[in-house]
Amino acid sequence: MGKKIVLYPNLIAELARGGVTITRLAKSLNLSRNALYRKLDGTTTFTLKDMVAIQNFFNDEVGGAFSLDYLFKNGD
């Protein structure tokens, strides 16, 4: 069994630090939980609109000012 690669480790870490669930983030993006999971695992891609919405979510809801480069740095 191969090692699972986390595509966006900074995004996942900041969700954990902020106590944000995937369900809560998905709701804020008007996505289903499954649709967000598919984006997080690389099955589908994040649009720029998705990425900016996530960045704004962190600014407004979590209290962090993170760049898109930081949040979406690829972890492979």
SVG drawing of the C-alpha trace seen along z (x, -y; Angstrom):
<svg xmlns="http://www.w3.org/2000/svg" viewBox="-24 -39 30 41">
<polyline fill="none" stroke="black" stroke-width="0.4" points="0.0,0.0 1.5,-3.4 1.9,-6.5 -1.0,-8.9 0.1,-12.3 -1.6,-15.3 -2.0,-17.8 -2.5,-20.9 -0.9,-20.4 -1.0,-24.1 -4.7,-24.3 -5.4,-21.1 -3.2,-22.3 -4.9,-25.7 -8.3,-24.0 -7.2,-21.9 -5.7,-24.9 -8.9,-26.9 -11.1,-24.0 -12.9,-24.1 -14.6,-21.0 -14.7,-20.1 -18.5,-20.3 -18.3,-23.9 -15.9,-24.9 -17.9,-23.1 -21.1,-25.0 -19.3,-28.3 -18.3,-27.4 -21.8,-26.2 -20.3,-22.7 -21.2,-19.3 -18.8,-17.7 -18.0,-15.1 -17.3,-17.8 -14.9,-19.5 -13.2,-16.2 -12.7,-15.5 -11.0,-18.9 -8.8,-18.3 -7.7,-14.8 -7.0,-16.1 -9.9,-14.2 -11.2,-17.6 -9.4,-20.9 -10.0,-24.1 -11.0,-27.0 -9.6,-30.4 -13.0,-31.4 -12.9,-28.5 -9.4,-29.4 -10.3,-33.1 -13.4,-32.0 -11.3,-29.8 -8.8,-32.6 -11.7,-35.0 -13.2,-32.3 -10.0,-32.2 -9.8,-36.0 -13.5,-36.4 -14.3,-33.3 -11.0,-32.0 -8.9,-35.1 -5.9,-34.5 -4.5,-36.4 -3.0,-33.7 -1.8,-34.0 -3.1,-31.7 0.4,-30.5 0.6,-29.5 -2.8,-27.8 -2.5,-26.0 1.2,-25.0 1.3,-21.5 2.6,-18.9 4.0,-16.3"/>
</svg>
